[in-house]
Amino acid sequence: MQQNLKNSLCIFLFIFWLTPFAHAGTLEDIQDRYKQCNDFVVMFTQDTYQGLVDKRIHFTGKVSYRRDVGVRMDVYEPQRQVIILTGQTVQIHLPDENTTTSQELPKEIASQNILGFFSGLNTIGEDYTVEDTSDELILHPKGGTGFISIQTDESNLLRKILLKDAAGNSSTIVLSDYLFDTSIGEDLFILGESPQ
């Protein structure tokens, strides 16, 4: 149980510290691309390094997003987890242990995580200072630490995100196999509902 909670914390922390990549377009190009859809599902892999304990963890799963509703992350490996962000509320469910935690996040924290990044794609400029380099688009959270660096493909879809914090922890997230406008129901963002 304690180790599973640590792994949940690890995946949850990936939600908070974001970092470097190469991009195909501007922030406006990326936002315009995602504004064209009401919902999407995307597969992810995440390789995390925890500097304090010198440990590497590999995660796999799926992210489901529905505009104006929320973001759901289904983690398949190394341990099944469901993480749902709706507004400023994050819920973490560990199905194998039948445990659930729920927490209200301050707005500045909710906007500085990857789930919040997806749910706030239309308002990124409100929560981040954007630095556009020739190789990457870097977003520095206003009033927070760390940064998000993203890489997109030629159609301005997010493909890679590197997360890094001041403690030496880092995560590389690769997104693949997008499906758009799949008519995701609102019930998917209520714990207990199965992923579509």
C-alpha positions as CSV (number, residue, x, y, z in Angstrom):
1,M,0.0,0.0,0.0
2,Q,2.8,2.5,1.0
3,Q,4.7,1.8,-2.3
4,N,1.5,2.1,-4.4
5,L,0.8,5.5,-2.7
6,K,4.4,6.6,-3.6
7,N,3.8,5.5,-7.2
8,S,0.6,7.5,-7.2
9,L,2.4,10.5,-5.8
10,C,5.0,10.1,-8.6
11,I,2.4,10.1,-11.4
12,F,0.6,13.0,-9.6
13,L,3.9,14.9,-9.3
14,F,4.4,14.6,-13.0
15,I,1.2,16.6,-13.1
16,F,3.1,19.5,-11.3
17,W,6.5,20.0,-12.8
18,L,6.9,20.5,-16.5
19,T,9.9,21.1,-18.9
20,P,12.1,21.0,-22.7
21,F,11.1,20.2,-26.5
22,A,11.1,21.2,-30.3
23,H,7.9,22.6,-31.8
24,A,6.3,23.1,-35.2
25,G,4.2,26.2,-34.5
26,T,3.4,29.0,-32.2
27,L,1.3,28.8,-29.1
28,E,-1.6,30.3,-31.2
29,D,-1.1,27.5,-33.8
30,I,-1.3,24.8,-31.0
31,Q,-4.3,26.4,-29.4
32,D,-6.1,26.7,-32.7
33,R,-5.5,23.0,-33.4
34,Y,-7.1,21.9,-30.2
35,K,-9.9,24.4,-30.4
36,Q,-11.1,22.4,-33.4
37,C,-12.2,19.5,-31.3
38,N,-14.7,19.0,-28.4
39,D,-12.8,16.0,-27.0
40,F,-9.9,13.7,-27.6
41,V,-8.2,10.6,-26.3
42,V,-4.5,10.1,-26.5
43,M,-2.1,7.3,-25.3
44,F,1.0,8.2,-23.3
45,T,4.2,6.8,-22.0
46,Q,6.0,8.4,-19.2
47,D,9.6,7.8,-18.0
48,T,10.2,9.4,-14.6
49,Y,13.4,9.8,-12.7
50,Q,13.2,10.5,-9.0
51,G,16.5,12.1,-8.1
52,L,16.2,11.9,-4.3
53,V,15.9,8.1,-4.3
54,D,17.8,7.5,-7.6
55,K,14.8,5.6,-9.0
56,R,13.3,5.2,-12.5
57,I,9.7,4.4,-13.2
58,H,8.0,3.7,-16.5
59,F,4.2,4.5,-16.8
60,T,1.8,3.8,-19.6
61,G,-1.8,4.9,-20.0
62,K,-4.4,7.1,-21.7
63,V,-5.6,10.7,-21.3
64,S,-9.2,11.6,-22.1
65,Y,-10.2,15.3,-22.4
66,R,-13.6,16.9,-22.9
67,R,-13.8,20.6,-23.3
68,D,-15.6,22.4,-20.4
69,V,-15.7,19.1,-18.4
70,G,-12.3,17.9,-17.4
71,V,-9.4,15.6,-18.0
72,R,-9.0,11.9,-17.0
73,M,-5.8,9.9,-16.9
74,D,-6.0,6.2,-16.8
75,V,-2.6,4.7,-15.8
76,Y,-2.1,1.1,-16.8
77,E,1.5,0.4,-15.6
78,P,3.2,0.0,-13.2
79,Q,0.0,0.2,-11.2
80,R,-3.6,0.9,-12.3
81,Q,-4.6,4.4,-11.4
82,V,-7.4,6.8,-12.4
83,I,-6.6,10.5,-12.0
84,I,-9.4,13.0,-12.8
85,L,-9.2,16.8,-12.8
86,T,-12.4,18.7,-13.0
87,G,-12.1,22.4,-12.2
88,Q,-9.8,22.6,-9.2
89,T,-10.6,19.2,-7.9
90,V,-8.3,16.2,-8.4
91,Q,-9.3,12.7,-7.6
92,I,-6.9,9.7,-7.5
93,H,-8.3,6.2,-7.5
94,L,-6.3,3.0,-7.0
95,P,-8.6,0.3,-8.3
96,D,-6.5,-2.7,-7.1
97,E,-6.6,-1.3,-3.5
98,N,-10.1,0.2,-3.8
99,T,-8.8,3.5,-2.4
100,T,-9.7,7.0,-3.5
101,T,-8.4,10.4,-2.5
102,S,-9.9,13.8,-3.4
103,Q,-8.4,17.2,-3.0
104,E,-9.2,20.8,-3.9
105,L,-6.3,22.5,-5.5
106,P,-5.6,26.2,-5.5
107,K,-6.1,27.7,-8.9
108,E,-2.4,28.4,-9.3
109,I,-1.5,24.8,-8.6
110,A,-4.4,23.4,-10.7
111,S,-3.2,25.4,-13.7
112,Q,0.5,24.2,-13.3
113,N,0.0,20.6,-14.0
114,I,-0.3,18.6,-17.2
115,L,-3.9,17.7,-16.7
116,G,-4.6,21.4,-16.1
117,F,-2.6,22.2,-19.2
118,F,-4.9,20.1,-21.3
119,S,-8.0,21.4,-19.7
120,G,-6.8,25.0,-20.0
121,L,-5.5,24.9,-23.6
122,N,-7.6,27.9,-24.5
123,T,-6.3,30.1,-21.7
124,I,-2.6,29.1,-21.4
125,G,-1.5,32.8,-21.7
126,E,-3.4,33.6,-18.5
127,D,-1.4,31.1,-16.4
128,Y,2.0,30.9,-18.2
129,T,4.7,33.2,-19.5
130,V,5.5,31.8,-23.0
131,E,9.1,31.7,-24.3
132,D,9.4,30.8,-27.9
133,T,12.8,29.5,-29.0
134,S,13.8,28.0,-32.4
135,D,13.6,24.5,-31.0
136,E,10.9,24.5,-28.3
137,L,8.0,26.3,-26.7
138,I,8.7,26.8,-23.0
139,L,5.9,27.8,-20.6
140,H,6.8,29.2,-17.2
141,P,3.9,29.1,-14.7
142,K,3.1,32.5,-13.4
143,G,3.5,32.5,-9.6
144,G,5.0,29.0,-9.7
145,T,8.2,27.1,-10.2
146,G,9.4,24.7,-12.9
147,F,8.4,25.0,-16.5
148,I,6.8,23.2,-19.4
149,S,8.6,22.6,-22.6
150,I,6.7,21.0,-25.5
151,Q,7.3,19.5,-28.9
152,T,4.6,19.3,-31.5
153,D,4.3,17.5,-34.8
154,E,3.6,19.2,-38.2
155,S,-0.1,19.5,-37.4
156,N,0.6,21.3,-34.1
157,L,-0.4,18.4,-31.9
158,L,1.5,17.9,-28.6
159,R,3.8,15.0,-29.0
160,K,6.4,15.2,-26.3
161,I,6.7,17.0,-22.9
162,L,9.7,17.0,-20.6
163,L,9.0,17.7,-16.9
164,K,11.8,18.7,-14.5
165,D,11.9,20.2,-11.1
166,A,14.5,21.9,-8.9
167,A,15.0,18.7,-6.8
168,G,16.4,16.8,-9.8
169,N,13.2,14.9,-10.7
170,S,12.3,14.6,-14.3
171,S,9.7,13.0,-16.6
172,T,9.5,12.6,-20.3
173,I,6.0,12.1,-21.6
174,V,5.3,10.9,-25.2
175,L,1.8,11.2,-26.6
176,S,0.6,9.1,-29.5
177,D,-2.5,7.7,-31.3
178,Y,-4.8,10.7,-30.9
179,L,-8.6,10.2,-31.5
180,F,-10.7,13.3,-31.8
181,D,-14.4,14.0,-31.3
182,T,-15.2,10.6,-30.0
183,S,-18.3,11.8,-28.1
184,I,-16.8,11.2,-24.7
185,G,-19.6,11.3,-22.1
186,E,-19.5,13.5,-19.0
187,D,-19.9,10.3,-16.9
188,L,-16.3,9.3,-17.8
189,F,-15.1,12.1,-15.4
190,I,-17.0,10.6,-12.5
191,L,-15.0,8.0,-10.6
192,G,-16.4,4.5,-11.0
193,E,-17.0,4.9,-14.7
194,S,-15.0,2.8,-17.1
195,P,-12.7,4.4,-19.7
196,Q,-14.1,4.5,-23.3
